[in-house]
Amino acid sequence: MTQNIYDTPEFFHGYSQLNRSVHGLAGAPEWPSLQTLLPELAGRAVADLGCGYGWFCRWAREAGAGSALGLDVSEKMLAQAAAMTADDAIEYRRQDLERLQLPPAAFDLVYSSLTLHYIADLAGLLAACHQALKPGGRLVFSIEHPIFMAARQPQ
């Protein structure tokens, strides 16, 4: 299983205090830009890679998606998502995205926000996403800005 700092109690507690954890998509600075990239969701099948608290899955259903599948490696994130969700058309599943397995041509949209920068084999993940998309389907994602990921140089 991929490294998973999110199930560490101290890290999870800190994460739970972030604006995006408290206010959901409205608390995520990248949300307005990502939203402009999204297709019409009415009746569509959606997968959210690194779903965290499930904010996007719930938003997608409110926007008319027929179903939403949220995948995350963190048991704590998935437990929080399940506790916040009362919709039988949303499924949450524990999945190591380094070994992503999705049915072929099953999704109209694969969405991922602030997750792909953790993936060592990005080409493998993108190939798995490609085969899981229906013809004309779309992958919409964001990653951490490299300035936040760059190693600090000693002074």
C-alpha positions as CSV (number, residue, x, y, z in Angstrom):
1,M,0.0,0.0,0.0
2,T,1.2,3.5,-0.8
3,Q,2.5,5.7,1.9
4,N,-0.4,7.2,3.8
5,I,0.3,10.0,6.2
6,Y,-3.4,10.9,6.3
7,D,-4.2,8.0,8.7
8,T,-1.6,9.4,11.2
9,P,-3.7,10.9,14.0
10,E,-1.7,14.1,14.3
11,F,-1.7,14.7,10.5
12,F,-5.4,13.9,10.1
13,H,-6.2,16.3,13.0
14,G,-4.2,19.1,11.3
15,Y,-5.9,18.3,7.9
16,S,-9.3,18.4,9.5
17,Q,-8.7,22.1,10.5
18,L,-7.9,23.2,6.9
19,N,-10.4,25.5,5.1
20,R,-11.0,22.8,2.5
21,S,-11.9,20.3,5.3
22,V,-14.2,22.6,7.1
23,H,-15.9,24.4,4.2
24,G,-15.5,21.7,1.4
25,L,-15.1,22.8,-2.2
26,A,-15.9,26.4,-1.3
27,G,-12.8,26.4,1.0
28,A,-10.5,25.1,-1.8
29,P,-8.8,27.9,-3.7
30,E,-8.5,25.8,-6.9
31,W,-12.3,25.0,-7.0
32,P,-13.5,27.9,-9.1
33,S,-10.9,27.1,-11.8
34,L,-11.6,23.4,-11.7
35,Q,-15.3,23.9,-11.9
36,T,-14.9,25.7,-15.3
37,L,-13.3,22.5,-16.7
38,L,-16.1,20.2,-15.7
39,P,-18.5,18.8,-18.3
40,E,-22.3,18.7,-17.8
41,L,-22.8,15.9,-15.2
42,A,-26.5,15.1,-15.7
43,G,-26.8,11.3,-15.6
44,R,-23.1,10.8,-15.8
45,A,-20.8,8.3,-14.0
46,V,-18.1,10.0,-12.0
47,A,-14.9,8.7,-10.3
48,D,-13.0,10.9,-7.7
49,L,-9.4,9.8,-7.2
50,G,-8.3,10.8,-3.7
51,C,-11.8,11.7,-2.6
52,G,-10.9,12.6,0.9
53,Y,-14.0,13.7,2.7
54,G,-16.2,13.1,-0.4
55,W,-17.0,16.7,-1.1
56,F,-16.7,16.3,-4.9
57,C,-18.7,13.1,-4.9
58,R,-21.6,14.9,-3.1
59,W,-21.3,18.0,-5.3
60,A,-21.3,15.8,-8.5
61,R,-24.6,14.1,-7.4
62,E,-26.1,17.5,-6.6
63,A,-25.1,18.6,-10.1
64,G,-27.0,15.6,-11.5
65,A,-24.4,12.9,-11.8
66,G,-26.0,9.4,-11.9
67,S,-23.4,7.9,-9.7
68,A,-20.1,8.8,-8.0
69,L,-17.3,6.5,-6.9
70,G,-14.9,8.0,-4.4
71,L,-11.5,6.3,-4.0
72,D,-8.9,7.0,-1.3
73,V,-6.1,5.2,0.4
74,S,-6.9,6.7,3.8
75,E,-9.3,4.8,6.0
76,K,-9.8,8.0,8.1
77,M,-10.8,10.0,5.1
78,L,-13.2,7.4,3.8
79,A,-14.8,7.1,7.3
80,Q,-15.3,10.9,7.3
81,A,-16.7,10.8,3.8
82,A,-19.2,8.0,4.7
83,A,-20.3,9.8,7.8
84,M,-21.0,13.0,5.8
85,T,-22.9,11.2,3.0
86,A,-26.5,9.9,2.8
87,D,-26.8,8.9,-0.9
88,D,-26.9,5.4,-2.2
89,A,-25.6,6.5,-5.6
90,I,-22.3,7.4,-4.0
91,E,-19.8,4.6,-3.2
92,Y,-16.6,5.1,-1.3
93,R,-13.9,2.5,-1.6
94,R,-10.3,2.1,-0.3
95,Q,-8.0,2.0,-3.2
96,D,-4.2,2.4,-3.7
97,L,-4.0,4.7,-6.7
98,E,-0.6,3.2,-7.6
99,R,-2.5,0.1,-8.4
100,L,-5.7,1.6,-9.7
101,Q,-8.2,-0.8,-11.2
102,L,-11.4,0.4,-12.7
103,P,-13.7,-1.2,-15.2
104,P,-13.1,-0.3,-18.8
105,A,-15.2,2.5,-20.3
106,A,-17.2,2.9,-17.1
107,F,-16.9,6.7,-16.4
108,D,-17.7,9.9,-18.1
109,L,-15.5,11.9,-15.8
110,V,-12.5,11.0,-13.7
111,Y,-11.7,13.8,-11.3
112,S,-8.8,14.3,-8.9
113,S,-7.8,17.3,-6.9
114,L,-4.5,17.6,-5.1
115,T,-3.7,13.9,-5.3
116,L,-1.7,13.0,-8.5
117,H,1.5,14.6,-7.2
118,Y,1.7,11.7,-4.6
119,I,1.8,9.1,-7.4
120,A,5.2,7.6,-8.3
121,D,3.9,5.8,-11.4
122,L,1.9,8.7,-12.9
123,A,2.0,7.1,-16.4
124,G,0.4,3.9,-15.0
125,L,-2.3,5.8,-13.2
126,L,-3.1,7.9,-16.3
127,A,-3.3,4.8,-18.4
128,A,-5.7,3.3,-15.9
129,C,-7.8,6.4,-16.1
130,H,-7.8,6.4,-19.9
131,Q,-9.1,2.9,-20.1
132,A,-11.8,3.6,-17.5
133,L,-13.1,6.6,-19.4
134,K,-16.0,6.2,-21.9
135,P,-15.4,7.6,-25.4
136,G,-15.5,11.3,-25.1
137,G,-15.0,11.1,-21.3
138,R,-12.8,13.6,-19.5
139,L,-10.0,13.6,-16.9
140,V,-10.0,16.8,-14.8
141,F,-7.3,17.2,-12.1
142,S,-5.2,19.6,-10.1
143,I,-1.9,19.1,-8.3
144,E,0.1,20.9,-5.7
145,H,2.0,23.8,-7.0
146,P,5.7,22.8,-7.3
147,I,6.7,25.6,-4.9
148,F,5.0,23.7,-2.1
149,M,6.7,20.4,-3.1
150,A,10.2,21.6,-3.7
151,A,12.9,20.5,-1.3
152,R,14.3,23.3,0.8
153,Q,17.9,24.1,0.2
154,P,20.1,24.6,3.3
155,Q,21.1,28.2,3.8
